[in-house]
Amino acid sequence: MRGRPYDEMLDAEGSPRPHCRHYCDWLSEQPPERLAQKRAEADALFHRLGITFAVYGENAGTERLIPFDVVPRILPAHEWKQLEAGIKQRVRALNAFVADIYHDQEILKAGVFPAEQILGNSQYRPEMQGSSVPGGIYAHISGIDIVRDADGRFCVLEDNLRVPSGVSYMLENRKMMMRLFPELFARHAVEPVEHYPDILLENLKSVAPAGATDPTVVLLTPGAYNSAYFEHAFLAQQMGIELVEGQDLFVRDDILYMRTTRGPKRVDVVYRRLDDDFLDPQAFRPDSTLGVPGLLKAYRAGHVTIANAIGTGVADDKSIYPYVPDMVRFYLSEEPLLANVQTWLLRRPEEREHVLENLPELVVKEVHGAGGYGMLIGPTSTHAQIEDFRARIKAHPERYIAQPTLALSTSPTFVESGLAPRHIDLRPFVLSGREITVVPGGLTRVALPEGSLVVNSSQGGGTKDTWVLGA
């Protein structure tokens, strides 16, 4: 996957790709001062609306604006159709995998991969063994991270099935572009994304426990100090449901209730935005003050649906990711439509040896890492950082995977020096209910520093509006 990056807007000769011609014509007519002014307007509006990202680590407690780029990423209808088909196939296989792991474990009996890699995984929840969930759906909301290789082929970089975030920025980016550049949407047939909250609510209601004729859905947040709290509040408001914390809920006789000014109200579906460990202090971490005592019992009794299901994280562990193409073949009897990025599992001695010999050229990730933390990007790291990771790998090889340093595709981005190519990825959001829906587009994340390959907002990345053009 190395080589010259694929440019999303311009071909190898520097001419606009066919689906970008009208936009490029418009862009060439825009003075830099106008784009700078529009970017400043966007920043001011995002600040006013409180669209920020809470920072962890050395600057903990501070709020930061996620930089927004005024140049969209544009996908033609035929490319999106192919990508959508591959994403749906992958999510079907991942749901089948999680259902199998907590029931008959046929994939382990078939020897597709080692049983200890699942049963010894920190995200595997033995408490869920034998428990059925409504519709057999475990990953109701998925975020599948997509990159392009140097030849323009889409590949999957990561599967996010626990509590994928970022959809609020996708929605707000679209609103911002329509406000700043209404003339562009008159010229281009851009597929809509604003119906996402309606589809999400419909999907959540569709998986309510049997007998719930008018299901009550709530969004469970860890609270205002969580990095994605803006998104939690935004989605609850957009869906017209209650935003709750653990202290707002209680379990009685294995039924979940919400405290209200009119007395207890039964809850049928919980869209949770906190990890398994914190959901129920009686079942998982006893020191958790974020969850609801007795929630697991109510869940196992079939009296409440939790989205995403408890135990789903076993499928988005980075050490499980290399096997997803095998899952597609095993459960669906189909060939994968989307390829994985080449990945080395460092628990395997021969693969570990290769990685240790080539550390300066590779990317190393923690299997449970997220947000761009706990990773090594060899080509941009110091000798000391590389040696530090070498020691970590030797001490705990099972905690790491490695991948090539990808030539992520680029898109023109308006930075301080003007328009310049910057590396991007794409997180489409997949909703699984009675059917699987992929909202056209997704969140395009952009690495703003020149040469950077890290798109995560926690590491200084920004976002773009993603346009899928109508057929």
Protein Blocks (a to p, Z undefined) as FASTA:
>chain_A
ZZjdddfkbcfkopacfklmmmmmmmmmpcfklmmmmmmmmmmmmmmnopacddehjlgo
iacdddddfbdcdddfklmmmmmmmmmmmmmmmmmmmmmmmmnommmmnomacfklmmmp
ckbcfklgopacehhiablbccddddddfkopacdfbdcfklgghjlmmmmmmmmmmmmm
mmlmmmpccddfklmmmmmmmmmmmmgcehiabacdddddfbjkbmklmmmmmmmmmnop
acddfklpcceehiacdddfkbpaddfbdcdfbdfklmpmklmcmkbckbcghklmmmmn
opaccdddehklmmmcfklmmmmmmmmmmmnopacfbdcdddddfkbmklmmmmmmmmmm
pccddfkbghhiaiacfklpcfklmmmmmmmmmmmmmlpccdddddddddddddfkbccd
ddddddddddddfbccddehijddddfbghiabfbfklopacdddddddZZ
